[in-house]
Amino acid sequence: MQTAQKIAELKNELPSGVKLVAVSKTKPPEKILEVFQTGHTVFGENKVQELVTKYEVLPKDIEWHMIGHLQRNKVKYIAPFVNLIHGVDSLKLLKEINKEGEKNNRIIACLLQIKIGKEDTKYGLSQQEAEVLLSSDEYNAMNNISIQGVMGMATFTQDEGIVRSEFQKLNSIFKSIGKKYFSNSDKFKELSMGMSNDYKIAIEEGATIVRIGSMIFGERIYI
Ligand SMILES: *Cc1c(COP(=O)(O)O)cnc(C)c1O
């Protein structure tokens, strides 16, 4: 019952406007069910195959978020049920999501991933690239996706000053994109940032969604 207790404490601590995505990657369905039974329904996975497998065996009222890097050829597997795709980092990927949304007769909610961290491995668009995407005719013709905000990952460092300034940068990009491209829409409102190590800073800097794994489920063991 340790996991259930952890999530209860965490939810108590989060401000009411902040949505918690419980990141369950590498953890077995039984663990997810344990958390689900406490009343928490939002879970995040970063691998398509794992997400699909868990979707199939777990209760259908779970809200599934795809938080990892998504390859275009795998969009079709999650398009029928995914609730939010956090990591959209190209127009090509968005086109594929739109196509699969159309096939499934759904509007798929997405966040644009913005690169704020220093690691080369971190995916994401620059502000300028995001703006090019949002200005394109192709994007403007899409009817089966809905961009609801941005997502980012801070540099993995103990230096809180760096993390805070990266979150501030993401929030300022979020605001400026919102003003420029979504001024007549109330949908663009999500700022997804903050994980186990830095969610407190993320919330102070305006996060509306935090993605927390190891703090709830314990350290991940990769084999
Ligand atoms: C794994 C992961 C998380 C959660 O990380 P923790 O440190 O376990 O909280 C959040 N966001 C993304 C994109 C992840 O891949």
The ligand as an SDF file (V2000), in Angstrom:
LIG
                    3D

 15 15  0  0  0  0  0  0  0  0999 V2000
   10.0570    9.1350  -17.1530 C   0  0  0  0  0  0  0  0  0  0  0  0
    9.5080   10.4600  -17.4800 C   0  0  0  0  0  0  0  0  0  0  0  0
    8.9560   11.2780  -16.4800 C   0  0  0  0  0  0  0  0  0  0  0  0
    8.9060   10.9040  -15.0080 C   0  0  0  0  0  0  0  0  0  0  0  0
   10.1780   10.8630  -14.4620 O   0  0  0  0  0  0  0  0  0  0  0  0
   10.4110   10.6410  -12.9010 P   0  0  0  0  0  0  0  0  0  0  0  0
   11.7500   11.2190  -12.6630 O   0  0  0  0  0  0  0  0  0  0  0  0
   10.3490    9.1850  -12.6640 O   0  0  0  0  0  0  0  0  0  0  0  0
    9.3470   11.3590  -12.1690 O   0  0  0  0  0  0  0  0  0  0  0  0
    8.4180   12.4960  -16.8740 C   0  0  0  0  0  0  0  0  0  0  0  0
    8.4260   12.8990  -18.1590 N   0  0  0  0  0  0  0  0  0  0  0  0
    8.9510   12.1510  -19.1420 C   0  0  0  0  0  0  0  0  0  0  0  0
    8.9320   12.6550  -20.5290 C   0  0  0  0  0  0  0  0  0  0  0  0
    9.5150   10.9100  -18.8360 C   0  0  0  0  0  0  0  0  0  0  0  0
   10.0430   10.1710  -19.8230 O   0  0  0  0  0  0  0  0  0  0  0  0
  1  2  1  0
  2  3  1  0
  2 14  2  0
  3  4  1  0
  3 10  2  0
  4  5  1  0
  5  6  1  0
  6  7  2  0
  6  8  1  0
  6  9  1  0
 10 11  1  0
 11 12  2  0
 12 13  1  0
 12 14  1  0
 14 15  1  0
M  END
$$$$
